[in-house]
Amino acid sequence: MSRILNSIVAVCPDMGIGKNGNLPWHPIRLSNEFKHFQKMTMTPLVEGKKNVVLMGRKTWFSIPAANRPLKNRINIVLSRELKTAPEGAHYLASDFSSALHLLDSSELEKQVDQVWIIGGSALYKEVMESSGPRRLFVTRVLKQFDCDTFIPDININKYKLLPEFPGVPTGLQEENGVQYVFEVYESTDH
Ligand SMILES: NC(=O)c1ccc[n+]([C@@H]2O[C@H](COP(=O)([O-])OP(=O)(O)OC[C@H]3O[C@@H](n4cnc5c(N)ncnc54)[C@H](OP(=O)(O)O)[C@@H]3O)[C@@H](O)[C@H]2O)c1
């Protein structure tokens, strides 16, 4: 089955997404941006089903322990090294295709609605370069912070920017002196 793979990411102008295992703007909090992440990833389109969040091991451990697993979502952690899912995570997958196969297993198939890739860099890159229908929900943070983790530029030969998307605010946003805009891209190469 060809599921839409949704990725959601907040990036600095240089495509930086992280610094020292945290968000680049830490300790500044972008609470409304985080609420947007929560709303998009948590809200299934089909009542009674749940969305899945797929993430790399470091992203899992970057979430404060008290907030793990991300509530009301099926949390799948990717790791080549771990032998069992970290405490609180629902599933462990050893690579991206095993994670997607897991979604089609008899245990999960009927429960799962949307699939959200929530980082980090290798996973975003793999999805951005994969085939099949994909969407990128990108928060363009307009201020540059120091970063040590990056994603590739969005390839305009593979993605188009949508003029609007249901539930995604348009226009300039600002919190704590940091401006940002929400963008949604859809793949055009499938
Ligand atoms: N700005 C944003 O929207 C955003 C979103 C997410 C994360 N972040 C930031 O990004 C940083 C964390 O991201 P990161 O890129 O450094 O690490 P990451 O992708 O979260 O974790 C890397 C680890 O995940 C596992 N992994 C990744 N891809 C895999 C694959 N295809 N198959 C199997 N295992 C895989 C490996 O674990 P093993 O080593 O255990 O094999 C790898 O070492 C933090 O600073 C975080 O705050 C920012």
The ligand as an SDF file (V2000), in Angstrom:
LIG
                    3D

 48 52  0  0  0  0  0  0  0  0999 V2000
   14.2420   20.9910   14.1590 N   0  0  0  0  0  0  0  0  0  0  0  0
   13.5360   19.8750   14.1220 C   0  0  0  0  0  0  0  0  0  0  0  0
   12.3990   19.8620   13.6290 O   0  0  0  0  0  0  0  0  0  0  0  0
   14.1160   18.6270   14.6950 C   0  0  0  0  0  0  0  0  0  0  0  0
   13.4280   17.4060   14.5960 C   0  0  0  0  0  0  0  0  0  0  0  0
   14.0370   16.2610   15.1130 C   0  0  0  0  0  0  0  0  0  0  0  0
   15.2810   16.3340   15.7150 C   0  0  0  0  0  0  0  0  0  0  0  0
   15.8940   17.5370   15.7880 N   0  0  0  0  0  0  0  0  0  0  0  0
   17.2370   17.6640   16.3760 C   0  0  0  0  0  0  0  0  0  0  0  0
   18.1110   16.8250   15.6320 O   0  0  0  0  0  0  0  0  0  0  0  0
   19.0770   16.2210   16.5120 C   0  0  0  0  0  0  0  0  0  0  0  0
   18.8960   14.7070   16.4890 C   0  0  0  0  0  0  0  0  0  0  0  0
   18.9470   14.2640   15.1560 O   0  0  0  0  0  0  0  0  0  0  0  0
   20.1760   13.4300   14.5680 P   0  0  0  0  0  0  0  0  0  0  0  0
   20.0820   13.5410   13.0940 O   0  0  0  0  0  0  0  0  0  0  0  0
   21.4290   13.8460   15.2400 O   0  0  0  0  0  0  0  0  0  0  0  0
   19.8620   11.9610   15.0690 O   0  0  0  0  0  0  0  0  0  0  0  0
   18.6350   10.9480   14.8330 P   0  0  0  0  0  0  0  0  0  0  0  0
   18.3770   10.7540   13.3930 O   0  0  0  0  0  0  0  0  0  0  0  0
   17.4880   11.3310   15.6710 O   0  0  0  0  0  0  0  0  0  0  0  0
   19.2750    9.6580   15.4730 O   0  0  0  0  0  0  0  0  0  0  0  0
   20.3560    9.0530   14.8270 C   0  0  0  0  0  0  0  0  0  0  0  0
   20.3380    7.6010   15.1720 C   0  0  0  0  0  0  0  0  0  0  0  0
   19.0590    7.0530   14.7980 O   0  0  0  0  0  0  0  0  0  0  0  0
   19.2620    5.7750   14.2570 C   0  0  0  0  0  0  0  0  0  0  0  0
   18.8710    5.8120   12.8540 N   0  0  0  0  0  0  0  0  0  0  0  0
   18.7180    6.9080   12.0630 C   0  0  0  0  0  0  0  0  0  0  0  0
   18.3290    6.5410   10.8330 N   0  0  0  0  0  0  0  0  0  0  0  0
   18.2360    5.2010   10.8550 C   0  0  0  0  0  0  0  0  0  0  0  0
   17.8770    4.2270    9.8920 C   0  0  0  0  0  0  0  0  0  0  0  0
   17.5240    4.5640    8.6260 N   0  0  0  0  0  0  0  0  0  0  0  0
   17.8860    2.9240   10.2690 N   0  0  0  0  0  0  0  0  0  0  0  0
   18.2120    2.5570   11.5330 C   0  0  0  0  0  0  0  0  0  0  0  0
   18.5690    3.4350   12.4870 N   0  0  0  0  0  0  0  0  0  0  0  0
   18.5730    4.7360   12.1490 C   0  0  0  0  0  0  0  0  0  0  0  0
   20.7130    5.4320   14.4770 C   0  0  0  0  0  0  0  0  0  0  0  0
   20.7370    4.9140   15.7990 O   0  0  0  0  0  0  0  0  0  0  0  0
   21.8580    3.8930   16.3640 P   0  0  0  0  0  0  0  0  0  0  0  0
   23.1110    4.7300   16.4830 O   0  0  0  0  0  0  0  0  0  0  0  0
   21.3030    3.4810   17.6950 O   0  0  0  0  0  0  0  0  0  0  0  0
   21.9710    2.7950   15.3790 O   0  0  0  0  0  0  0  0  0  0  0  0
   21.3600    6.7890   14.4200 C   0  0  0  0  0  0  0  0  0  0  0  0
   22.6370    6.8590   15.0790 O   0  0  0  0  0  0  0  0  0  0  0  0
   18.8210   16.8180   17.8780 C   0  0  0  0  0  0  0  0  0  0  0  0
   19.6070   17.9900   18.0010 O   0  0  0  0  0  0  0  0  0  0  0  0
   17.3360   17.1820   17.8020 C   0  0  0  0  0  0  0  0  0  0  0  0
   16.9830   18.2200   18.7260 O   0  0  0  0  0  0  0  0  0  0  0  0
   15.3550   18.6720   15.2980 C   0  0  0  0  0  0  0  0  0  0  0  0
  1  2  1  0
  2  3  2  0
  2  4  1  0
  4  5  1  0
  4 48  2  0
  5  6  2  0
  6  7  1  0
  7  8  2  0
  8  9  1  0
  8 48  1  0
  9 10  1  0
  9 46  1  0
 10 11  1  0
 11 12  1  0
 11 44  1  0
 12 13  1  0
 13 14  1  0
 14 15  2  0
 14 16  1  0
 14 17  1  0
 17 18  1  0
 18 19  2  0
 18 20  1  0
 18 21  1  0
 21 22  1  0
 22 23  1  0
 23 24  1  0
 23 42  1  0
 24 25  1  0
 25 26  1  0
 25 36  1  0
 26 27  1  0
 26 35  1  0
 27 28  2  0
 28 29  1  0
 29 30  1  0
 29 35  2  0
 30 31  1  0
 30 32  2  0
 32 33  1  0
 33 34  2  0
 34 35  1  0
 36 37  1  0
 36 42  1  0
 37 38  1  0
 38 39  2  0
 38 40  1  0
 38 41  1  0
 42 43  1  0
 44 45  1  0
 44 46  1  0
 46 47  1  0
M  CHG  2   8   1  16  -1
M  END
$$$$
